[in-house]
């Protein structure tokens, strides 16, 4: 029989976010992935998917609302395998990308649907790609990568069977019962205290509201720079902070420069996978947690980075919380103009598998060779403007894709009537310059960084393009 349970805090956070999306934008909450399955057999892939469906509750879960409108999850004992097959004479990466785009464009019903499907793409009968699209209610980025790993492992040894290989993983419904129960009361009180402090200190929002009726499409720029990755790693090691904290702090500083504010409220994407017991759960665990960033122009970069790092650790500590409880607290503490807290500046750091531990470097770690002195640091930075995939959601979004000290990619998306093209470029330039200063001139002030970031000075083509391309259309 199906088992009902409340939503986990991560599921509830995603549910409330989905409620803000227009019906024609619901596909934007899908998490797509294209898995290379060359060399695996189609029957083994089929069996592996069945095992995973048995192993992970989230693949057998539908979501509903009760008579009072409260959402809950319903875990079913089984669901039909949601897999199609496409057989082509030959398959190229472009074919895989096309099928994935088609899957991504199909929104899932929010209520009553398992929220995932896939297409096995074969070349003359031989599997080449498995394209999957899953609702964010089912997975986050970590979870979908973990599903890929488990599927390939199972399929490589024939696919497995539910009796031997379908041992249940950590269940979201079990986590939900824990989070809403007495054992979690201390966590909930800690989160409430943190939110009350955030709401009292502000700001409740950073950006002006978007012009009503504006039909301008968002602008999105991506900075790719191996040199920047090496400098961030150098700065993190030198100041004994994490690479995430370096880029978080510099993002707050850069925003303060373009917005002329000395205090910025960033919203950090928290993966909430710190507890070893719940780290492997396949579900959506992500939540946005606010991080106040005080920007003192006279402070040296070294001190600024360390304060931001400590503040980030505190924010992450309270990253798993009841969003409805936070909303009630916000309603009780409006700003002077009656406005409520809003997540309008989103920061998301995603590390590739080769990324080393984000822990603060230990005192026994040998000092790395500075990036400016290394011959193995690739050259050539690029800044490209691309049409954004998302028109809904937060008006400012910065996503970092990092691969250790080897490569970093910063994608910044913004509403054009909130932050224009020059502001977007200035933010990215200031972050790049800030990493250089933090690694080479850590006692330089934050104010000097902001002045020089706006001045469009030469940073070197390996760190920031000399003539950034202009946004199209």
Number of C-alpha atoms within 10 A of each C-alpha: 7 12 11 16 17 21 24 26 24 26 26 24 22 23 17 13 12 19 11 12 16 10 11 8 16 20 22 20 21 24 19 22 21 19 18 17 23 14 11 19 18 22 13 20 23 17 20 27 25 23 24 26 21 24 21 21 25 28 26 24 26 23 23 16 12 8 6 6 8 11 18 19 24 21 22 18 13 15 14 9 16 14 15 12 14 15 15 14 9 13 17 12 11 9 14 21 15 13 21 21 15 11 22 23 16 14 20 20 15 17 14 14 14 25 25 25 20 22 20 24 26 22 16 13 15 20 23 25 26 25 27 24 27 25 26 25 27 26 27 22 18 19 18 22 16 15 16 18 12 16 24 20 14 21 22 17 12 18 25 22 17 17 10 8 15 17 14 14 16 18 18 29 22 14 19 19 16 14 21 16 11 11 11 12 13 10 16 20 13 13 22 18 12 17 22 15 11 18 20 13 12 18 19 23 18 21 16 11 12 13 11 6 6 10 7 11 15 22 23 24 24 20 24 23 25 23 28 29 25 26 28 28 24 25 28 26 22 18 20 18 22 23 25 22 23 25 23 27 25 29 24 25 30 28 28 23 24 18 16 10 14 15 20 26 27 27 22 23 19 23 22 18 15 11 8 8 10 17 15 15 22 26 25 27 30 24 24 24 25 29 23 20 25 18 23 16 19 12 15 19 29 21 15 25 25 19 16 24 24 12 17 22 13 13 22 20 17 21 23 25 24 19 18 13 14 18 15 10 17 21 14 12 17 15 17 7 6 8 13 18 22 17 20 20 23 22 25 20 20 17 17 12 10 11 13 11 11 14 11 14 17 9 9 6 8 9 11 11 10 16 22 14 8 11 7 8 19 14 13 15 20 19 22 16 19 15 15 15 10 15 18 15 17 15 22 23 20 21 17 21 17 22 18 21 21 19 18 21 21 21 22 23 27 24 23 19 17 16 23 14 17 12 19 21 22 22 25 25 24 26 27 25 24 33 27 23 20 28 24 17 15 21 14 17 20 27 18 15 24 25 13 17 24 18 12 14 11 13 15 13 15 18 25 23 20 16 11 14 13 13 14 9 6
